[in-house]
Structures are given as structure tokens and as C-alpha cells.
Amino acid sequence: MAIDIKIVDGDGSGNRAKVNDAGYIFTQNSNLPPVDNREQQLLYRQFLTLNGDGTTTDMIVDGSTTPQLFTINAIPDKDIFITSLSILIQGAGLSLGNNFAGGAALTNGVRMYYEDQNGEVNIGTDLTTNFSFTRLCQGQMPFGDNTTAFIKTDGTPAIFPTLNFKKVFGFTSGLRLLRNTTNKLVLEVNDNLPGTVGASPAFTIIANGFELK
């Protein structure tokens, strides 16, 4: 004889899980972490910095001999959920074609990856031009016309594509850096950027998301 088992809410509301005729339990997805009075969700906005020093945000560095790593590292007491990256690349003479900032295309390029308990996972490995960053971000945010598409033209020309981890990679709550681990998000520079990017260059990345305590 079958045993009748009920799954009910633990707070005494009497709410029960429902099963349809095919034997599936009805569930509902949520884009937010579970509500728990022991946890607290806080806004998160940080630059990627050289070796995670929290200070050096300028990525125009020489990584041709020794790769230069700009990181956001996991912290002891909070999970970090990175939902998007705001990338700024600027340089006099910048275009969306075969160049990086206002100079030539990079030879080795930069690599973006994250590292978790399973090792390194590549996000972008062929980032050598302004267009390669725009393509990685799937053309977000789109603006401009045929000659100025994606380019800020007032002052020194710049692009500022946004990489949305939820939309591009399907992360429900963003890229997670688990607390009290060696998890990190990394931008690895493998070229001598000061010698190639042209006049008035800038290259920075801001991570946006939230922390869960």
C-alpha cells in the first residue's frame, strides 16, 4: 500500500507542494536569493585592480614579459555575485575596427577568466581589438549610427560595452565568488599596452552586483 507523504512549509503556514498528473512537483523560479533573516544583501560595485590591491585600476600596463593580473577576489564573510561588467576602453583615433583603444590590434591580447574550486574557466581569450570586447558583450549597449556605432564621440573617443552575466551566460544571480575561498575574476594583460594604445588611453573595468552576508 502506498504511503501518502506531504511536503509542507516549515513556518506553519500550511502551504503544501503540489504534484501534477505527470508526477512533477510545481516549482517557481526566483531571481533573488532565498529570504533568510540570517543573511543580508548589499550593493556591490568595485573596479578590477592589479593583483586585487584595491587601488590600481589603470590597466594600461606592460604585460609583454610577465602577465599582469587585474582581479576581484572572494572575501571571507560574504558571497559576491557579479551581475555585470562595465568596460571602458578609450584612446585618440579609436574606431570599432581592427585596433585596440587608439592603436594597433594587440598581438597576444588580454584574457578574461574566473577561477573557482574546479580551476580556471575562460570568459574571453581572443580579446585583441575594440570590436572583440564589443562582441563579447553581444553589442550592449547599442547606440550611434553607421560611423559612430558603440563609440562615445564627445571628448576622447571611447567604447564602454557592458557584459551582463545573467543574459549572456544564463547565471540566475550572476557570477558567484564563494566566500572564504580563492575564487576570483581575472583580466590578464599579455601585451605592452603603453607602447601600443596611442594618445589619451584609458582601460578600466567595473564589476556590479551584490554581496550576500
Residue, then its C-alpha position, 0 to 999 in steps of 0.5 A: m500500500a502506498i504511503d501518502i507523504k506531504i511536503v509542507d512549509g516549515d513556518g506553519s503556514g500550511n502551504r503544501a507542494k503540489v504534484n501534477d498528473a505527470g508526477y512533477i512537483f510545481t516549482q517557481n523560479s526566483n531571481l533573488p536569493p532565498v529570504d533568510n533573516r540570517e543573511q543580508q544583501l548589499l550593493y556591490r560595485q568595485f573596479l578590477t585592480l592589479n593583483g586585487d590591491g584595491t587601488t590600481t585600476d589603470m590597466i594600461v600596463d606592460g604585460s609583454t614579459t610577465p602577465q599582469l593580473f587585474t582581479i576581484n577576489a572572494i572575501p571571507d564573510k560574504d558571497i559576491f555575485i557579479t551581475s555585470l561588467s562595465i568596460l571602458i576602453q578609450g584612446a585618440g583615433l579609436s574606431l570599432g575596427n581592427n585596433f585596440a583603444g587608439g592603436a594597433a590590434l594587440t598581438n597576444g591580447v588580454r584574457m578574461y577568466y574566473e577561477d573557482q574550486n574546479g580551476e580556471v574557466n575562460i570568459g574571453t581569450d581572443l580579446t585583441t581589438n575594440f570590436s572583440f570586447t564589443r562582441l563579447c558583450q553581444g553589442q550592449m549597449p547599442f547606440g550611434d549610427n553607421t560611423t559612430a556605432f558603440i563609440k562615445t564621440d564627445g571628448t576622447p573617443a571611447i567604447f564602454p560595452t557592458l557584459n551582463f552575466k545573467k543574459v549572456f551566460g544564463f547565471t540566475s544571480g550572476l557570477r558567484l565568488l564563494r566566500n572564504t575561498t580563492n575564487k576570483l575574476v581575472l583580466e590578464v594583460n599579455d601585451n605592452l599596452p603603453g607602447t601600443v594604445g596611442a594618445s589619451p588611453a584609458f582601460t578600466i573595468i567595473a564589476n556590479g552586483f551584490e554581496l550576500k552576508 
